[in-house]
């Protein structure tokens, strides 16, 4: 074989080998991982005040003009509170712990009905098997424990356990989400690409785009009420079909 032919053959072999490397299993693994990550996308969590009344006056927020929004560091957590008017702020701050306890009681009642787990988020023990179920609000979200001791383990690594809760909420609510349109803009979900998602309290919220998050924050209680009503209608319709 002539030297020129040998050189050409060697170059051709290197090109083929390089093409094989370019589509190696490692690359396919990265592509599959990226695809899986897209399918298992994790929604952002919004820590906003989800009640529709002032914690001091009990008045509907918005009934006296735009609500006054303040953020507090409460037990090492950032919490948002909304007031009907500025004078209520001072009364709230005079007995802040007491008023946060009252807010948490209302949030527990609001979120317990659709809590997605039937077991303690820490121990895995079935809640129905415990005589001392302990409910706690963490950054505006209900977390249920089988006993008062588990919150201490939770506190050591809250992100780990909240990820479990997020996964349960997604599994429970994403596929059967009761609205076909964005709760803020009214646009059809999917009309602007993959819907943007957030979790507020124990509720998954889907937007037509991330730009709608700001509109949601303007009045989160109103939009959450719309989603909960849609869930209620969906459940009633399902029961009617069974009958």
N, C-alpha and C positions, 0 to 999 in steps of 0.2 A: 504493500500500500504506500502511495506517495506521501511525503511529509505534509503537503497541503491538505490532503484528504484526512490524514490523522488529526490535524489541527482542527479542521472543520467538524469532524465527528466528536472530538473532545468538547468543543464549544457547544455543540448541539446537546450533548449529554448534560452539561452544566445548566443549560437553559431549562431543560426538562426537569432536572432535579430541583432547580429554583422554583419552578411552577408548583411542584409537589409540596415544597416547604411553604409556599404562599397559601396553600389550602390545607394546611396540616390540621390534625385533630384538635390542637390547641386553639386554632382560630375558630373551628366549628364550636368548640366548647364555649368560647367567649361570645359567639353569636347566639348560641342557645341560652346562655346565662342572661344576655341582654334582653332576649325575647321573654324569658321567664320573669325578669325583673319588671318588664313592662306590664305583664299580665298580673303580677302580684304587687302593683304599685300601692304605696302606702299613702293615704290621704293626710294632709296637714291637719293638725288639731287646733281649733280656735278656742281660746280661753276667754269667753265673753259672758256677760251677765245675761242669763237665759230666762229670767223672770220678767213679767210684764207690769209689775207694780213696784212702787218705791218701798224700800224696806222700813222706812220710818212712818210715812203718812198712810201707806196702803193705797195711794192714788194710782190710777193707771198712768204709766209713763207716756208722756206726750200730751196729757190732759191739761198741763200748765205750761205748754211750750216745749221746746226741745229738752230732753233729759240732760242732766248734768252727769258726766261720766268721770269717775275717778278710779285710780288703781291703788291697791294697798298691798303691802307685804304682810301676809297673815300666816303665821306658823311656818315661815320660811317659803311660802308660796305666793306667787303674784295672783291677785284676784281683782277682777273688775266689778265695780258696783255702780248702779245708775240710780239717780235721785230725781224726784219730780221738780225740785227747786233747790237753790243754794242753801236756804236755812236748814234743810234736813241734814246737810253734811255734818254740821257741828254736833247735832244730837246723835248722829250715828257714831261719830268719833269719840264721844264722851263714854260710850259703853260698846266699844267696837266688838269685843269678844262675844257679848250677848247677842248683838245683832247678826254677826256672822253665823252664830249657832242657829238662829231663826231662819236665815237664808238657806243654810245647809239642810235644814229639816224640810223646807219646801222643795229643794232640788232633789232630795232623796225620794220624796213622794212623786215628783214629776218623772223621774227616770227609772224608778223601780219596775214599773209596769212592763217596760220593754228591755230590761236588762238581759244581755245575751248569754250569760253564763249561769249554769245551775250548780256550779261548784266554786269553792273558794279559789280565788285567783292565785293564792300562794301555796296552800297545802294540797289543793285538788280534792279536798273532802267535799262531798255533796252537802249543799246548804240545807237541804231538807232533813239531813241527819243530825244537824246541830241544834242544840237548844239555845245557843248564844250567838246567833248571827249578828255580826257587827258591821254596820254600814258607815262608810266614811266618804266625804267629798274631797277629792284630790284635784286641785286646779279646776274646780267647777264640774267635775265628773264623778259620778257614783262608782265606788268600788266596794264590793261585798266580800266579807271575810267570815270564816266559820267560827272565829273566836277573837276576843280582844288582843290575843298575843300575836296574831298574824300581821297586823299593821306595822309592828316593829320590823319584821323581816321585809315587808314591802318598802318601808322607808329607807332601807339600806340600798335598794336598787330599784326605784320606782319606774324608770324607763323600761326595764326588762319586763315588768309585769303589765305596764300599760300597753306595751306592744301586743301582749296576749289579748288584752281587752279589745284593742283596735282590730285585730284579726277576727275576733268573734263578731264584732259589729259589722265588719265588711261581709263576712260569710252570711250573716243573718239578713242584711238589708240591701246589698248591692244588686243582686239579680232580680229581686222582686220590688225594687224601689218604686213607690206608688205614683210618681209623677213622670210624665213624658217631656215636660218642659222645665226650663230653668225657673226656680222659685223667685228669682229677682228680676230677670229680664223678660221672661216669658218665651224665650227662644227655645226651639226644639232641642233636646239634649242630643248631642252628636252632630248637630248642624255646623258646628265650628271645630270639629275634630273631637278627640277623646274628651268626654266631660271632665271638668275639674271637680275634685272632691275634697271636702273637709269633714271632720267629725266635731260636732258640738255637743257637749254632754255625752249622751249615749245615742245620738242621732247622726246618721250619715246624711250629708247634704251634697247634692250634685248641681253644679253650675254649667252653663253653656261655655263659660270661659273663666279664667282666673280673675279677670277684671271685675267680675260680679261679687267678689268677696267684700269689696268696699261697701257696696249697696246692702249686702247682708248685715254687715256690722252696724249700719245705721239703725237698724231695728231688728235685732236677732230674734226677739221673742215673737214678733209678728210672723216672720218667715218660718220659724220652728212650728208655730201653731198651724200654719198651712200644711206643712209636711205631716204633722201628727193627724190632722183631720183626714188627709189623703190615706194614711195608713188605716185609720178607723173605717173609712168607707170601703177600702179594699178588703179588710177582714170581714165586714158585714156582708159584702157581696159574695165572698167565698163561703160563708156560712149559709147564705141563701141558696147557692148552687148545690150545696150538700143536701139541703132539705128538699 
